[in-house]
Amino acid sequence: MPIHNLFLHSSMLALVLLLACCHTTAAMEQAAVGELFSYKIEPLLFNWTHQVISEQFRYRVSLEGYADLPSWLRYKYSHEYHAGFLYGTPTDRLADKSVRLDIVALNKQNYETRTAKLSIFVAQKLPSLNIIQMKIDNLNWVHLMDPGRVENLRNIFRKDLWPESESDLSVVFMESAVNMGGRLPLRPQQREGVVVHLGSSAQFSSRLKELQEEVRPLYKLSTCTYKRTSVQKVFENAGFKLDWCAFKTVGADISPEILFHNYGHRSHHDNFKRTDRWLGIAREDVPDRNYIDEFAFAFAIPGMIFAVLLGILSAALCFQHGRFEMSSTYQPATSTVQMVQCSDSNTDQPVTTLKSLKDPNCLLDNVSMHSHSPNNSYYQTDSPSNTYLRPKPPPYKGGTLNRNGVDI
């Protein structure tokens, strides 16, 4: 076989394999300005009909020719539905324009890669002047991708609370409560919650205004899932449990109480225009920060407090020391001296001289100085002069010894 024929067959085989691995499909969807757009990405889009392993397919979505999505679109993968979802609210600058997206799918079982093209045409629509903002606690963001559940939520307002909005009531914004600053639930089985905005050009009904005044005192609380309102049963019967602290009505004749979401939804009566680029300030316009004043202010106040406390402590110690010196200087020394009365054994007359116990010659008299043997006069109890001396010891009793020398 010639070399050029072999090369031709190899090129054709490579092209067939490339087409088999990267199958390209195209889809067309329609969105409206100021209305929530959602799109489900599933294996059927790439002609994959079954799933062998768990979480077999993965998807990546980006703007055609770019690495990321436009600012008004978000993509999230749902492990509950095993599918990816695109959602967002187009802005008025996209009216009558098309947005083309590239979707890349990966089969994790055999690492086959396929691509698809998605084209979104944004139709012109009048913006919603009146918005209802609410937070649903018993749902996740992916549950509002179900058209049936969204229709049930709209029917609550169109048929009961806000009949004037029946013609153009739509969902203008939807996002997970966690992405809006909420906390994850303590138990994984609990739902994260979802923030939903419904909009219409109709004026608010009297019942909605009464409900607004009913929940207005709750705005100072962070959450109030325990609070019940007059329309509690209406939402619970449709399968929605609302956090009434987050229920607000914002309209053209009402001052906004919550800023709009970050995806560019603005009404036509706004005084400013949204730009695509962020314009920073010049370097010379940046205010200078004086660290010397801040350090001086940071050390001055603690230093003054320390000086005041040190002065109070020093004054207290000096005053206490002065009181101690005055008490030790002017207070007369009083010492208790115990006096005893000594007597002479050679004379019958008592001696009236008192002597201190600290005197070593107190208990000694002339007789005791000359004689080393005890005198019975010291132990006489009938003498009135010997009342302060010790008593006479008991008499000695002599015993008899037996043959063994034991005293009996």
URWOQUI-V629510 format. One record per residue. N is the residue number from 0. OMEGA is omega as a letter, one per 30 degrees, with the letter a starting at -180 (999 if undefined). D_CENTER is the distance of its C-alpha to the mean C-alpha in whole Angstrom. Layout:
n: (N	N)
omega: (OMEGA	OMEGA)
d_center: (D_CENTER	D_CENTER)
//
This chain:
n: (0	1	2	3	4	5	6	7	8	9	10	11	12	13	14	15	16	17	18	19	20	21	22	23	24	25	26	27	28	29	30	31	32	33	34	35	36	37	38	39	40	41	42	43	44	45	46	47	48	49	50	51	52	53	54	55	56	57	58	59	60	61	62	63	64	65	66	67	68	69	70	71	72	73	74	75	76	77	78	79	80	81	82	83	84	85	86	87	88	89	90	91	92	93	94	95	96	97	98	99	100	101	102	103	104	105	106	107	108	109	110	111	112	113	114	115	116	117	118	119	120	121	122	123	124	125	126	127	128	129	130	131	132	133	134	135	136	137	138	139	140	141	142	143	144	145	146	147	148	149	150	151	152	153	154	155	156	157	158	159	160	161	162	163	164	165	166	167	168	169	170	171	172	173	174	175	176	177	178	179	180	181	182	183	184	185	186	187	188	189	190	191	192	193	194	195	196	197	198	199	200	201	202	203	204	205	206	207	208	209	210	211	212	213	214	215	216	217	218	219	220	221	222	223	224	225	226	227	228	229	230	231	232	233	234	235	236	237	238	239	240	241	242	243	244	245	246	247	248	249	250	251	252	253	254	255	256	257	258	259	260	261	262	263	264	265	266	267	268	269	270	271	272	273	274	275	276	277	278	279	280	281	282	283	284	285	286	287	288	289	290	291	292	293	294	295	296	297	298	299	300	301	302	303	304	305	306	307	308	309	310	311	312	313	314	315	316	317	318	319	320	321	322	323	324	325	326	327	328	329	330	331	332	333	334	335	336	337	338	339	340	341	342	343	344	345	346	347	348	349	350	351	352	353	354	355	356	357	358	359	360	361	362	363	364	365	366	367	368	369	370	371	372	373	374	375	376	377	378	379	380	381	382	383	384	385	386	387	388	389	390	391	392	393	394	395	396	397	398	399	400	401	402	403	404	405	406	407)
omega: (l	a	a	l	l	l	l	l	l	l	l	l	l	l	l	l	l	l	l	a	a	l	a	l	a	l	a	l	a	l	a	l	l	l	a	l	l	a	a	l	a	a	a	l	a	l	l	a	a	a	a	a	l	a	a	a	l	a	l	a	l	l	a	a	a	a	a	a	l	a	a	a	l	l	l	l	a	l	l	a	a	a	l	a	l	l	a	a	l	l	a	l	l	a	l	l	l	l	a	a	l	l	l	a	l	l	a	l	a	l	l	a	l	a	l	l	l	l	a	l	a	a	l	l	l	a	l	a	a	a	l	a	a	l	a	a	a	l	l	a	a	a	l	l	l	a	l	l	l	l	l	l	l	a	l	a	a	a	a	a	a	a	a	a	a	a	a	l	a	l	a	a	l	l	l	l	l	l	l	l	l	a	l	l	a	l	a	a	a	a	a	a	a	l	a	l	l	a	l	l	a	l	l	l	l	l	l	l	l	l	l	l	l	a	a	l	a	a	l	l	l	l	a	l	l	a	l	a	a	a	a	a	a	a	a	l	l	l	a	l	a	l	a	l	a	l	a	l	a	a	a	a	l	l	a	l	l	l	l	a	a	a	l	l	l	l	a	a	l	a	a	a	a	l	a	a	l	a	l	l	a	a	a	l	l	a	l	a	a	a	a	l	a	l	l	l	a	a	a	a	l	l	l	l	l	l	l	l	l	l	l	l	l	l	l	l	l	l	l	l	l	l	a	l	l	a	a	a	a	l	a	a	l	l	a	l	l	a	l	a	a	a	l	a	a	a	l	a	l	l	a	a	l	l	a	l	l	l	a	a	a	a	l	l	a	a	a	l	a	a	l	a	l	a	a	a	l	a	l	a	a	a	a	a	a	a	a	l	a	a	a	a	a	a	l	l	l	l	l	a	l	a	a	l	a	a	a	999)
d_center: (76	75	72	72	72	69	67	67	66	63	62	62	60	57	57	57	55	52	53	52	49	48	49	48	47	47	45	45	42	42	39	39	38	35	35	32	34	33	35	35	36	38	40	43	43	44	47	45	45	44	41	42	39	35	33	37	36	34	34	34	34	35	37	41	42	38	35	33	32	33	30	30	30	28	28	26	28	27	28	28	31	32	33	31	31	31	30	30	32	35	35	39	40	40	42	46	44	44	41	42	39	40	38	39	39	39	40	39	41	44	42	44	43	44	43	43	43	42	43	41	43	41	43	44	42	42	38	36	36	34	31	29	25	23	21	22	20	22	23	22	24	27	28	29	31	33	36	37	33	33	36	35	33	35	38	35	36	39	41	39	37	38	41	42	40	42	44	41	37	35	32	31	27	25	22	19	16	14	16	16	12	11	9	12	13	13	17	18	21	19	20	17	19	21	21	25	27	31	33	37	39	41	40	37	39	39	37	34	34	34	31	30	31	30	26	26	24	21	20	18	16	13	15	18	19	21	23	27	29	33	32	30	33	34	31	30	34	33	30	27	25	23	20	22	19	20	24	25	29	30	33	36	37	33	31	28	24	23	23	25	24	24	27	30	31	33	35	39	38	36	37	36	37	34	35	35	34	32	34	33	34	37	36	38	36	33	33	33	31	33	31	34	33	29	30	33	30	28	31	33	31	30	34	35	33	34	38	38	36	39	42	41	41	44	46	45	46	49	50	50	52	55	55	55	58	60	60	61	64	65	65	68	68	69	70	72	75	76	80	82	86	89	92	95	97	100	101	100	99	95	93	91	90	86	84	80	79	78	82	83	86	85	86	89	93	96	97	94	94	98	97	95	96	94	96	96	95	92	91	93	91	94	94	92	92	90	87	84	85	84	86	89	88	89	92	93	94	96	96	99	98	99	100	97	96	94	93	94)
//
